[in-house]
Amino acid sequence: MRYLTSTTKQRLKVIVNKLNNTESVTLSERIILNKYASKIPYISSMIKQRII
Protein backbone atom coordinates (compact mmCIF):
# COMPACT_ATOMS: atom_id res chain seq x y z
CA MET A 1 0.00 0.00 0.00
CA ARG A 2 1.21 3.46 -0.82
CA TYR A 3 1.25 6.20 1.75
CA LEU A 4 0.73 9.86 1.01
CA THR A 5 2.50 12.67 2.75
CA SER A 6 0.35 15.11 4.66
CA THR A 7 1.20 17.81 2.11
CA THR A 8 0.00 15.64 -0.76
CA LYS A 9 -3.20 14.70 1.09
CA GLN A 10 -3.93 18.35 1.76
CA ARG A 11 -3.28 19.34 -1.84
CA LEU A 12 -5.62 16.59 -3.10
CA LYS A 13 -8.34 17.62 -0.66
CA VAL A 14 -8.12 21.21 -1.89
CA ILE A 15 -8.50 20.08 -5.49
CA VAL A 16 -11.46 17.83 -4.67
CA ASN A 17 -13.10 20.66 -2.71
CA LYS A 18 -12.65 22.96 -5.70
CA LEU A 19 -14.41 20.41 -7.90
CA ASN A 20 -17.16 20.04 -5.32
CA ASN A 21 -17.70 23.80 -5.18
CA THR A 22 -17.64 24.05 -8.99
CA GLU A 23 -14.60 26.30 -8.90
CA SER A 24 -12.12 26.28 -11.74
CA VAL A 25 -9.36 23.67 -11.57
CA THR A 26 -6.13 24.09 -13.50
CA LEU A 27 -4.78 21.51 -15.88
CA SER A 28 -1.85 20.77 -13.58
CA GLU A 29 -4.25 20.15 -10.68
CA ARG A 30 -6.29 17.78 -12.84
CA ILE A 31 -3.14 15.91 -13.82
CA ILE A 32 -2.08 15.55 -10.18
CA LEU A 33 -5.54 14.34 -9.19
CA ASN A 34 -5.70 11.86 -12.04
CA LYS A 35 -2.23 10.55 -11.22
CA TYR A 36 -3.14 9.68 -7.65
CA ALA A 37 -6.71 8.58 -8.38
CA SER A 38 -5.53 5.98 -10.86
CA LYS A 39 -3.07 4.47 -8.38
CA ILE A 40 -4.83 4.87 -5.03
CA PRO A 41 -8.46 3.68 -4.77
CA TYR A 42 -9.12 5.86 -1.71
CA ILE A 43 -8.56 9.01 -3.76
CA SER A 44 -10.84 7.75 -6.50
CA SER A 45 -13.60 7.01 -4.00
CA MET A 46 -13.10 10.42 -2.34
CA ILE A 47 -13.69 12.11 -5.70
CA LYS A 48 -16.85 10.10 -6.37
CA GLN A 49 -18.25 10.79 -2.88
CA ARG A 50 -17.63 14.51 -3.08
CA ILE A 51 -19.02 15.04 -6.56
CA ILE A 52 -22.12 12.86 -6.44
CYANA upper distance limits for C-alpha pairs under 8 A (distance plus 0.5 A):
  2 ARG  CA     40 ILE  CA      8.00
  4 LEU  CA      8 THR  CA      6.59
  4 LEU  CA      9 LYS  CA      6.74
  5 THR  CA      9 LYS  CA      6.78
  6 SER  CA     10 GLN  CA      6.60
  7 THR  CA     11 ARG  CA      6.67
  8 THR  CA     12 LEU  CA      6.66
  9 LYS  CA     13 LYS  CA      6.66
 10 GLN  CA     14 VAL  CA      6.75
 11 ARG  CA     15 ILE  CA      6.90
 12 LEU  CA     16 VAL  CA      6.68
 12 LEU  CA     32 ILE  CA      8.48
 12 LEU  CA     33 LEU  CA      6.98
 13 LYS  CA     17 ASN  CA      6.51
 14 VAL  CA     18 LYS  CA      6.68
 15 ILE  CA     19 LEU  CA      6.89
 15 ILE  CA     25 VAL  CA      7.62
 15 ILE  CA     29 GLU  CA      7.21
 15 ILE  CA     33 LEU  CA      7.94
 16 VAL  CA     20 ASN  CA      6.64
 16 VAL  CA     46 MET  CA      8.44
 16 VAL  CA     47 ILE  CA      6.73
 16 VAL  CA     50 ARG  CA      7.69
 17 ASN  CA     21 ASN  CA      6.59
 17 ASN  CA     50 ARG  CA      8.15
 18 LYS  CA     22 THR  CA      6.57
 18 LYS  CA     23 GLU  CA      5.51
 18 LYS  CA     24 SER  CA      7.41
 18 LYS  CA     25 VAL  CA      7.27
 19 LEU  CA     23 GLU  CA      6.48
 19 LEU  CA     24 SER  CA      7.88
 19 LEU  CA     25 VAL  CA      7.54
 19 LEU  CA     51 ILE  CA      7.70
 20 ASN  CA     50 ARG  CA      6.49
 20 ASN  CA     51 ILE  CA      5.98
 25 VAL  CA     29 GLU  CA      6.76
 25 VAL  CA     30 ARG  CA      7.26
 26 THR  CA     30 ARG  CA      6.85
 27 LEU  CA     31 ILE  CA      6.69
 28 SER  CA     32 ILE  CA      6.73
 29 GLU  CA     33 LEU  CA      6.64
 30 ARG  CA     34 ASN  CA      6.51
 31 ILE  CA     35 LYS  CA      6.53
 32 ILE  CA     36 TYR  CA      6.97
 33 LEU  CA     37 ALA  CA      6.43
 34 ASN  CA     38 SER  CA      6.50
 35 LYS  CA     39 LYS  CA      7.26
 36 TYR  CA     40 ILE  CA      6.24
 36 TYR  CA     43 ILE  CA      7.21
 37 ALA  CA     41 PRO  CA      6.83
 37 ALA  CA     42 TYR  CA      8.10
 37 ALA  CA     43 ILE  CA      5.50
 37 ALA  CA     44 SER  CA      5.11
 38 SER  CA     44 SER  CA      7.60
 40 ILE  CA     44 SER  CA      7.33
 41 PRO  CA     45 SER  CA      6.68
 42 TYR  CA     46 MET  CA      6.58
 43 ILE  CA     47 ILE  CA      6.80
 44 SER  CA     48 LYS  CA      6.95
 45 SER  CA     49 GLN  CA      6.59
 46 MET  CA     50 ARG  CA      6.65
 47 ILE  CA     51 ILE  CA      6.64
 48 LYS  CA     52 ILE  CA      6.45
